[in-house]
Amino acid sequence: MAERAEPFEPFIAFYREQGLPRPRMERMAPADVPQPYHRLLVHEQAMTPTLEDFCGQRLALRVLSSREEASVLRRQVVLSGARDGHPVELGAIFIELACFDAPARERLREGLTPLGTLLREFDVAFSCQPTAYFRVEADSLVRTALALEAGVPPLFGRCNRILTPGGGVLADVVEVLAPVRAARDAHVLRAG
């Protein structure tokens, strides 16, 4: 996968393809990302296990859009709690299929299991290299994907590059988190 000048490309590509204006996004320094989002985003770990630990449950994958071009699988997805069904993340990802063996490629194409879970299941060695942190306006596309009502405050996310041990690119990901519940069970990400 070629070096991307724009770390937001996986995310904004879906807007371009649907003829929608790009949402208002603002880059942030890692230190400026507020808690608990800082803890969830500012690290060099895969997002799926990080969110599973935070939510106390496995995550399920729902593919909103998927297309394969050359050896790149381009997907827009929502990760939700497998037990409670609450959306916790909107993701846009470009996956380099050539970096995976045939069984893993087939599972990726099926679109039933989060990438982070498949990396763990297939014992794929990787590292994460966050390239940007941001806040984003919850426009209609984001609100629909995360089942949010109008008027929610800006959301937080990161751009992440997943690398092979040799520095090859496994995937480029843009991850937008749902709001964190402010109630007594504040450890749970929630919709609306």
N, C-alpha and C positions, 0 to 999 in steps of 0.2 A: 504494500500500500504506500502510495506516495506521501511525502511530507505535506501536511496541510498548513497553508498560511493562516487559515481561519479556524481556530479550535472549535467554533460553534457550528461548523459546516454540517455535521450529522443532524443537528437540530433544525437549522434554518433550511436545509434542503427540502424537508417535508412541507414547509411553508411555501417555498418556491413552486414545488410540484402541485400544490393545491391552489396556487394563485392568491395566496393570502399574504398580507403584509407581515413582516418580521415583528415579533413582539418587542417591546422596549426592554432592553437588557443592559445591565450596568456591571462592569467588572469590579471586583472587590479584592483588596489585599486579604490574604488568609486570616490575618489578625482581626480584620473587621467583620468576619462572618460571625453573627451572634450565636450564642448557645441556645438550644442544644444542637443547632445545625452545624456549628463548628466541629463538634465531636463526631458528627455523622459524615462530614464532608472532608475535613482537613486531615487527611492521612494518606498513606500509600498502600492501602488495602483494597481488596475487591469490595464493591458496594453490597452485593447480595448477602454475604455472611455478616457484614456490619449491620445492615438493616434487620436481618433475622435476629441477631443478638439483641438489638434495641427493642424490637417488637415482641420478642419472646415467642415467635412462631416462624415456620417455614414460609417462603414466599412463592406465590404462583405467578406464572407469566401469562399475559394476554397480549397477543400481537395485534396492533392496530393497523399496521401497514408493513408489507414485506416485499422486497424485490431483490433479485440477484442480477448483478452486472459483472461480467467477466468472473473474477474469483471473489467478489465482494458481496456479502449478504447485507443489505441495507434494511434495517427494521426500526419501526417506532413501536414501543412497547409500554405496557403498564405492569409494574410489579405490585401485587396485592397480597395481603395476609391470606394464607391458605385456609386458615381457620375462620377468620371473621370477615374476609372479603374486602376489607378496607384498602383502597388504593394508597400506596406509600411512595411510589416513584413513577415519574414519566421518564422514559429513556429513549434516546435516539442513538443508534449504534451502527457503525460500519464494521463488519466482521470479515477478516481476511481468511476465507475458507481454506486456502492452500496451506495454512499453518496447522491444520487439524487433520488427523487421520480419518479414513472413510467412515467408521462408525460414529465418530464425533460430528463430522460434517452432516451425516444423515440426521442426527438428533438436533443439530442446529437448524436445519431446514424444516424439521417437524414443527418447531416453534412452540414446544410444550414446556420447556425447562429453561429457567434463567441461565444466561451465560456463566455467571459466577458459580452456579451449581454444577454446570457441565465441566468447567475447569477443574473443580474439585473431584467430581466423579471420574474423570478421565486422567486425573493426576497430571495435568498440564502445568509445567513450570512456567511462571510468569512473574512480572512485576508491574506495579501500577505507577504511572507518572502523571499526576494531576498537572494540567497545563493552564487552568484558569478557574477562578471562583467567581460567582456572579449572583445578582438578584435579577428576577425576571417578573414582568407584569403577568398576572394570571389572565390571559386573554381567553377568548371563547374556546380555542383549540385546547389549551391547557386545562381550563375549567371542565370541559366535557370529558377529557381523558381521565382526570383525577376526581370526577364527580363532585366538583366544588360549586358553590353558589357564587353569584356575582358579588363584587365588592370585597373579595378577600384581599388581604395585603399582599405585597410582592412575595414571591417564593424564592428559595435559595437553591443553588446547584453548583455543579462543577463539571469541567471538561476533563476527561481522563483518557490517557493513552495506555493501553495494556500491551506490554512488550514481552517478547521471548527472552530467554537468558542471553541470547546473542544480540539483542537490540532490535530484532525485527518486530514489526507491528502486528499484533494479533487482532486488535480492535481499537477504534476511536469511539468514545462514548461521551454523550452529554446527558447528565443525570439531574433531574429537577425533583426535589422532594415536596411531598404534600405537607400542608401545615401540621405542626405538632399539636396534639390535643392539649388544651390548657387545663383540663379538669384534673381530678385526683389521679387518674391514670395517665399522667403526662408523658409517660414513656411510649405511648402508642401514637404513631402517625395516623392521621385520620383525614377523611374527606369532610368538607364543609364544616 
